Amino acid sequence: MLNKSVFKIIFICLIATVFFLTESAHCRTEYDYIDINNPFIRKIPIAVPVFKPISGSGGEKFLSQEASNLLSKSLEFTGYFKIIDRDAYLVDPEKSDIIVSNINFKNWTGIGAELLITGSLFLKDNIIEMELRLYDTFKGLLIVGKRYKGVVNNQRKMIHRFCGEVIYKLAGSKGIFGSKIAFVSKNSGNKNIYLCEFDGHNPEQLTYNKSIALSPAWSSDAKWIAYTSYSKGKPDLYIKHLKDKHGAIVAKKGINITPAWVPGKFSLAATLSFSGDSEIYLLTGTGKIIKKLTNNWGIDVSPTFSPDGDKMAFVSNRSGSPQIYIMDLDSGQVKRLTFQGRYNTCPNWSPNGDKIAYSGMGNGQINIYTINVEGESPALQLTHDSGNNESPTWSPDGSLIAFSSTREGPCRIYVMTAYGTDQRCLLALPGEQTDPQWSPRVIDN
């Protein structure tokens, strides 16, 4: 029984970050390697040699190659790094011990590598142990070193755990590793809610309705998802716990749509029309109405909250066309945020609190914009001449934006930096994929 319990702990939780390797006293998180708020950020050249297989077995060599490639791709995904081609290396990692601390850093600065990640991997009885280190090659300093231990199937989690440590040391941010994206897909022929990892890996179906499901929304602890479903013939609001699947249904007369959770609370806002007008209400996590938040003629939809939960942005046609407004929840005062364009929808408040991303129509196309929440400067257009681009959603660290786009035909989920660079497709399943929503934090399950 004891052995089984220990193995279960290893399998589910990993024995990650067992201890810190000796770090130079000069290496602190205050090092400003990456400024995530800089729109002209320079990608840092980084070398990631294949990890050293300790015993040299075939299984170790395969896993070492796989793990080092995954680490390279995961860091490249952030948009912060330029991965140096291994053919350019001046030293063969297989014939030299680059794990020890007396690395000849000139071999790496000579090919332009400003950072170096070394690793070793040991495999025994389906359990792997990895030792990973990040160096500043010009300073010759160890920035971070970690050891991880777990079953082979959890290698991906170990690599992403270390990637998170790298980003934290270099940028002071927890990053995106371990986060997930919810989205809508017609993969099964009907519109259902799916989940995937931050990089599009491992898509899994969450709902199995033979109708339409829309607008997934994460709770701030990432344990709950709310969404709208037409499974009973009209748009009702479903609130579901991801692990044990219990929850609630809001099925009032009329529409029950566009849910958004209040940060740090077990409550959410949604648009309901049981009173005859489409207004935004505040609900408990069990679907009970707390109070009405908007009270204006016309349609008020698509709420999104500031990170502190003090303000709510939403879409309203009270001025004649859909525009984005911001409400101070204490005073109830509302101000119009967008004036550029006649059709602005899908607002999403950045986790840093300073910007809102949204979809705006102009010249017959829908594009993604960001705007300062104070409205002091014009909106910044992020997508151009590439089909219709909608439903922007911020990564949990505010560095990336996922969105849906028709630029290649069927609607797919794409991702880009917060300033519109490095736009690429996240995943492509049969049918269309729409309505992405990035989880607000790392999901450790």
N, C-alpha and C positions, 0 to 999 in steps of 0.2 A: 504493500500500500504506500509506503514511504517513497519508493522509487517512482511509482506512477504519479504521485503528487508532485514530485520534483520535476518530472518530465513535462507534466501539464503546465507547470509554471513557466518552464523554459519555452514551451510551444506558444502559449498565449501572450505572455508578457515580454519574451526575450530576456536574457540577462544582459541588458545593454548598459553601456556606460559603467562598466564594473569599476573602473578607477581612472583617474586622470593620469596620463603620463606626465613626466616631468616637463614643465613648461618654463620657458625663459621668463625671468622676472620683468623683462622689457616688453613682453607681448601681452597687451591688454586689449579689452574690447574697445578701448578708446581709439585704437588705430582706425583712421578713417579711410579704409581702402575703397569703400563703395558708398556713394551718396545717392540713395534711392530717389531723392527729390531733384536730381540733376537731369533735365531732359536731354542733355548732350553727353551723357555718361559714356566713358570710354570702356570698351570691353577689356578685361584684364586677361592677358595671355597666361594660360595655366597648363602645366604638363601633368598628365595622369597615366603613368606607366602601368602596364599589366601587373597586378598584385603578385607577390612572390609566393608560390606554393611551397609550404614548409617541407612536406615529405616528398613532393615531386610526383605524387600519384596522378594517374590520368583524370580521376574525379576532381582532384584539387586544381589541376591545370585548367580544366573546363570551367569550374566555378570561379577561379581567379580571373579568367578572361571575361566571363559574363558579368562579374561584379564590377570590375574596373570599367567596362563599357557602359554599364548602367550608371555608374557614378559620373562619368563624362557627359552622358546624354542628359542626366538630371541637372547637373550644374549649367550646362549649355542652355537648357530650357528656360532658366531664369532671365536670360538676356544680359547677364553681368560678365560672362566669360567668353573668351576665345580659346577653344581647345586646340592645343598644338598637335599636329600630326605626329604619330609615333615614328614614322619613317625619318623624321628630322632629328631624332635623338642622337646625341654624340656618345651615349653610353648604352650598352645593351643590358637592361634590367635583369635578364636571365643569367648574365655572366658577372654581375657585380652586386654587392650587397648594399642596396640603396635604403635598406630599412634602418641601418645603424645611424647614429647621430653624426658621424664624421663624413657626411656627404660632401663631395666636391661640387659645390654649387656653381662653379664656373662652367661645368658641363651643361648646366641648365640656363644660366644667364646668357651663355653663348648662343643659344637658339631663341632667345627672347622671352623665355619663361620667367614671369615675375613671381609666380606661385608654383609650388610643386606638391602633389599628393602622392605619398607612398603607402603601400599596403602589403600585408602578408595574410595568408589564409591557411588554416589547418583544418582538415576534415577527418572526423572519426565517428563511426557509428551514426551517420546521418546528422551529426552535430558539427557545426562549423564555428571556429573562432577566428575573428578578424581583428587585426591591429592596423589602424589607419592614422596617418599623420599629415598635417598641412604645414608647409614651410613657406616663409618669405625667402626667396632665393637671393635677392640682393642684400638683404640684411643677414642672411644665414641664420635665421631664427625659426624656432618651432612656434607656430601660432596655436595649434590645438592638436591633441593626440587622444584617441579613444580606443578602447577594446570592446568588442561585442561578441556575444555567444548565443547561439540559438539553433533551432532546427533549420535544415537546408531551405525549406519552403519559406522561411522568414528572412532570407537573405535580402530581399528587396526592401523590407522594413529597416533592416540594419543600415543599408546603404543610405536610405533616405534620412534616417536618424543622424548619420554623420553629415550629410549634406546640410541639414538644419543647423548643426553645430558650426559648420563652415560659414554659412550666411550670417549666423548670429555674431561670430567673431569679426567678420569683415564689414558688416553693415549695421550691427546692433538690432537686427530684426529677427523674429522667429521664422520668417520665410513661409513658404507654401507647402513644404514637404509633409506629407501625411494628411493634407486637406483633400476634400472631395468636391465634385461638381454634380449637382442634380440637374436633369434636363428632361425635355419631352422628346420622345421618339416614336415614329410610326413603324419601327422595326417589325412589330408583330402584326401590322396591318391596321391597328388602332393606336390612338395617341395615349401612351402610357408614360409614367415617370420612371426614369432610369437614374442610376448613380454610376460614377466612374471616379478613378483617382485623378489627381490634379493634372496629370499629363495625358489623360484619355485612356489609361490602362485599365483593364479589367471592368468593362461596362457590365452592369447587372440590372435586371429589371426589378422595379420595386412594386408597381401596381400591375394588375392583370385584368383591367376592365375592358369590356368589348364596346367601349364608347369613346369618350374624350376626357383626358386629364390634362390640366394646364397649371401654370404658375406655381411651381414648387417653391417653398420658402423654408429656410433652415431656422431653427431656434438658435439662440446664441451659444448654447452648450452643445450644439450639433447632435442632440439626442432625438429631436422631434422634427418632422417635416409636415407642413400644412400645404394643401393644394386644392384646386377646384376640380370636381369631377361631374360629368354628366351621366353617371352610371344609372341614375334614377330618372333620367329624362330631362332634367333641368340642372343648372349650375349650382351645386351645393359645395360647402366647404368641408374638407376632411382634415382632421388633425391626427397624426399617427406617430406613435413611438417607434423608432427604427428597430429597436432590439426585440421587444416583446409584442409589438404590433397592436397594442391596445391604443385607444384614443377616443375621439369624439367626432360627431357630424353636426354641422350647422346647416339646417335644411329649411330655413324660413321661406316664406312666400317670396317669389321673385328671384333675384340673383344673389348669390353669395360667392364673391370672387376676390381676386388679387390680395391674398394674405401677406402680411409682413410682421415678423416677430419684434417685440420691443427688446432692445439690448439688455441683457442681464436680468430679464424678468420672464415669468411664465405667463405671458400675455401677448396678444397680437392684435393688429388692426386688419380690417377687411372691409370691402364695400358690400353693403347689403341694401336691398331695395324694398323691403317688406312694407315700408311706410309710404311707398309710392314714388319716392325720389331716391336716386342712387347716392347714398352718403357713406362716409367712412366711420366705422364704429370701433371702439376698443373692446376686445373680448378677453375673457380668461382663457387659459390653455385648455379648459374643458368646454369652451364654446359659449359660455354665458356672457351676455352683454353687460359691460361695465358702464359705458356711456357713449353718447354720440360725439364724435370729434369734429365733423364738419356739418354745416347747416346752411346750405346755399342752393339756389335753384341750379338746375343743370346736373351734370354728372361729375362726381368726385371719385377717382379710382387710383390704384397703384401707389399705395403709401410706402415710404421708406424712411427709416429713422436715422438721426444723427447718432454717432457712437455713444454719446452720453445719454441718449434717450430723451433729451429735452426738446427736440424739434422734430417735425415730421414734414417731409416733402411729399407732394402728391400731384396728380394730374387733374385738372379741372377745365371744363369748357365755359366757365362763368364769364369769360371775356369774349366769347363767341367762337373760339377755336381751342383745341387742346393745348394747354400751356402748363408749365410746372410752377407750383407755388410752395412756399414754406410757411408752416404754422409753428408759432411758439406755443407749446402745449400748456404752459402755465397761464399765460395771458389770453390765449386763444387768438392772438393777432396773426393775420395772414398777410404775406407780401408776395407779389408776383416775382418770380426769378427769371424766367425766359421771355425775351421780347424778340429775339432773332428767329425768323421762321414762323410759319402759321400752323405747324403741327408738330408738337414736341411731347413725347411720351416716354414710358419705361424708365423713370428715374431710379438711380441706385446710388446711395450715399457712400462715399469712400470711407474706409476704416480709419483713415487719418483725420476725417472730419472736415477737411477743407474744400472738397470738391464733390460735385454730383455728376455722374455720367448719365447720359440719356440718349434716346433716339430722336432724330429730327428729320423732317421731310423738307427737301429743297430740290428744285429742278427735276422733279419727278422721281427722285431717289431718296431712300431713307439711309441716313448715315449716323455714326456714333460721334457724340460730342462730349466734352467735359466743360464744366463751368464752375467758377469759384462761388461758394455758397453765399458770399456777400454781394455777388453780382457786380463787382467793381470793374471787371474786365470782360471783353467779348468772349463768347464761347470758343473753344478750340476744337476744330474738326479733326477727327482721328482717322476716318476712313474716307476714301475718295474713289469715285468711278469704278466701283467693284460690286455691283448689284445692290440689293437691299441689305442693310446691316442693322440689327435690332437687339434689344434685350441685353444691354451691357451689364456685367456683374464684376465687382472688384475681387481680386484675390485677398486673402485675409491680411496680408502685409501691405496692400495698396500698391504693389509694384506691377501687377498685371491686370488685364481686363479680358474676360471671356465674353463672347457675343455670338449671335447667329448671323449667318450670311448666305446669300444666294449667288455669290461671285463665281462659283463653278457649276451652277445649275441647281441641283437640289439643295435645300437649306441644310447647312452643316454648322457645327460649333467650331469657332475659331478662337484664337488667343493672340494678344499683342501686349506690348508694354503699355504702361499708363500714359505714354506720350505718343502711342500709335505706331511704334516701330516693331520690327520682327513679327509681322502678322503671318500666322500659319494655322493650318487646319489641326484641330485637336483630335478629332476622331471622325470616322465615317462609317455609319451602319446602314443597312438597307432602309429605304424610306427617308424621311426627313428628320432632322434634329433641331429643336428650337428651345426657347425659354431656359437658357442656362442660369443656374444660381450656384455661386461658389460658397462652400461652407465657411463660416466665420472663424473657424479655428481648426487646429489639428485634431483629427479623429484617431484615437488610439484604441483600435479594436482588433 
